[in-house]
Amino acid sequence: MSRALPKYNKRRVALIGGAAALALSGAVIVNSALAGETPKSDARTLAGPGTISCPDVASQLPAIPATAQAEVDRNLALLQTQIDEANKRLVDTVGQGGPNFVQNAILGPLASKRTATIDRIAISIGRTAEKPQGLNALAACTLNAEGAADTGEETGADEEAEVTPSATAPEEEGNTGVGAISCPDVASQLPAIPATAQAEVDRNLALLQTQIDEANKRLVDTVGQGGPNFVQNAILGPLASKRTATIDRIAISIGRTAEKPQGLGALAACTLND
């Protein structure tokens, strides 16, 4: 009995020591997580196909009246939030969709949101000063597939981002002149139109078709021009911005005497039909 007791005690000490080491390593892991450290395996999971780059709006604004400053600041902050949300969706949807998934599901809706937000900025300034024009040209964003760390807004509305072809961004060599532009039909998605709004709705529906015709003409006129994503940056992006503003006017005109239709902004983005 006296000889067996020390061995039992040694095993007991070893078990206690192992449990203490396990508890200590668990505490280290928990403390690391609380400190904001991400395990290497999580870092690989979070890697995405580049980042979204948008023109900087703040730098393009005129002097802002004091009475509009708070509203402008709120909407500038909202523009950044929209970019952050789009970049998160870019990561969350890796591997999903077809060739135009990023454009149709992320960049198109982002351009629509940005157009509405930019419009609010212009309107707020225009209440007590000259309303700035042409800001909607800043709505369209691009995918920087090289994975630049900067996910915020970029200065230079007219600069074209160089995009490395990926699974979600088919390779383009400028405008090849192939295909035509295809846009969702807005008229078929409208509710009953009040008689007082019919004329204005008809004018804006006709304008939507004019915008498509102008974009298709530009597609023909610029064959052979530009680099990767030229068609998206120079034609489809601006077209989505124009369509968003026109569709908003349709919804507003209906909403004056009936329930304002919701979700029409999703119809703004168009694609190149090869």
C-alpha positions, -999 to 999 in steps of 0.1 A, spaced: 0 0 0 28 24 9 46 18 -24 14 22 -46 4 55 -31 32 76 -46 24 63 -81 -13 72 -77 -3 106 -65 19 111 -96 -9 101 -119 -32 125 -101 -7 153 -104 -2 146 -141 -40 147 -147 -44 180 -128 -15 195 -147 -29 185 -181 -63 199 -172 -47 231 -161 -27 234 -193 -59 228 -213 -78 254 -194 -49 279 -198 -47 273 -236 -85 278 -238 -81 311 -218 -54 322 -243 -77 315 -272 -107 333 -256 -85 363 -246 -71 365 -282 -106 365 -296 -116 392 -272 -86 412 -282 -97 412 -318 -72 386 -331 -85 364 -358 -72 329 -363 -53 323 -395 -80 299 -408 -107 326 -404 -85 350 -423 -85 327 -453 -123 323 -451 -127 361 -452 -106 366 -483 -128 379 -511 -125 388 -549 -112 423 -545 -130 454 -533 -155 479 -545 -142 513 -555 -165 544 -559 -159 580 -569 -155 604 -540 -186 626 -537 -175 650 -509 -147 664 -530 -170 673 -558 -195 693 -538 -197 731 -539 -197 752 -507 -223 737 -484 -248 761 -467 -248 759 -429 -285 750 -430 -277 719 -452 -245 708 -435 -260 682 -411 -281 666 -438 -252 665 -462 -230 649 -436 -256 623 -429 -259 613 -465 -221 613 -470 -219 589 -441 -246 568 -457 -226 566 -489 -198 550 -470 -221 526 -452 -235 515 -486 -199 508 -498 -192 488 -466 -224 468 -470 -216 461 -507 -181 449 -498 -195 426 -472 -220 412 -497 -190 407 -521 -174 385 -494 -205 367 -484 -214 357 -519 -181 344 -532 -187 316 -557 -223 324 -563 -241 335 -595 -231 336 -631 -208 359 -651 -228 391 -644 -236 383 -608 -215 410 -592 -229 436 -616 -265 426 -613 -266 417 -576 -241 441 -560 -228 470 -583 -262 477 -599 -282 480 -566 -253 500 -551 -254 525 -580 -292 528 -574 -288 535 -537 -259 560 -543 -280 578 -569 -309 583 -545 -285 594 -517 -266 618 -540 -299 633 -551 -308 640 -515 -274 658 -511 -281 680 -541 -316 687 -530 -305 697 -495 -279 721 -509 -304 735 -535 -328 746 -508 -307 776 -499 -281 778 -526 -276 768 -563 -284 731 -567 -252 712 -579 -256 695 -612 -241 663 -627 -234 646 -594 -253 614 -605 -222 607 -627 -205 597 -594 -230 570 -586 -215 540 -605 -188 520 -588 -164 494 -600 -148 462 -588 -111 464 -580 -103 427 -584 -66 432 -574 -78 433 -538 -66 468 -528 -69 474 -491 -87 507 -495 -125 500 -495 -136 536 -491 -144 561 -517 -118 571 -543 -113 605 -557 -116 609 -595 -150 603 -609 -137 599 -645 -109 575 -637 -114 539 -648 -102 513 -623 -81 485 -639 -98 452 -631 -82 418 -633 -105 393 -649 -120 368 -624 -148 343 -622 -173 371 -615 -159 396 -640 -155 382 -675 -124 394 -694 -131 424 -716 -107 441 -741 -125 474 -743 -157 478 -763 -158 449 -787 -191 461 -803 -208 428 -796 -244 426 -784 -269 451 -773 -280 466 -739 -309 448 -722 -329 464 -693 -357 452 -671 -391 463 -682 -405 490 -658 -440 495 -672 -450 459 -665 -440 463 -628 -461 494 -621 -493 493 -601 -525 510 -613 -515 545 -624 -538 574 -612 -552 595 -640 -534 625 -625 -501 608 -629 -505 591 -662 -490 619 -684 -459 622 -662 -455 584 -660 -457 581 -698 -431 608 -703 -407 590 -679 -413 556 -695 -405 571 -729 -374 586 -714 -363 552 -701 -365 539 -737 -346 570 -750 -319 563 -724 -315 527 -736 -314 539 -773 -287 564 -764 -267 538 -746 -269 514 -775 -258 542 -798 -228 549 -776 -220 512 -776 -217 514 -814 -199 547 -815 -172 535 -790 -163 502 -806 -126 494 -800 -122 521 -772 -113 517 -736 -97 490 -714 -112 463 -692 -147 472 -680 -150 501 -704 -186 492 -712 -195 490 -675 -178 522 -665 -187 544 -694 -221 530 -706 -238 506 -682 -229 525 -650 -241 559 -662 -272 543 -677 -281 527 -643 -278 561 -627 -301 578 -652 -326 550 -650 -326 552 -612 -335 589 -612 -362 584 -639 -377 555 -620 -377 575 -588 -397 602 -606 -422 576 -618 -427 563 -582 -430 598 -568 -456 609 -594 -477 578 -586 -472 584 -548 -488 619 -549 -523 605 -552 -519 567 -545 -496 544 -526 -460 549 -537 -446 518 -554 -416 503 -536 -386 484 -549 -386 498 -584 -349 508 -580 -340 471 -585 -350 476 -622 -324 502 -629 -293 480 -637 -290 468 -672 -267 442 -688 -249 437 -721 -267 409 -740 -241 392 -762 
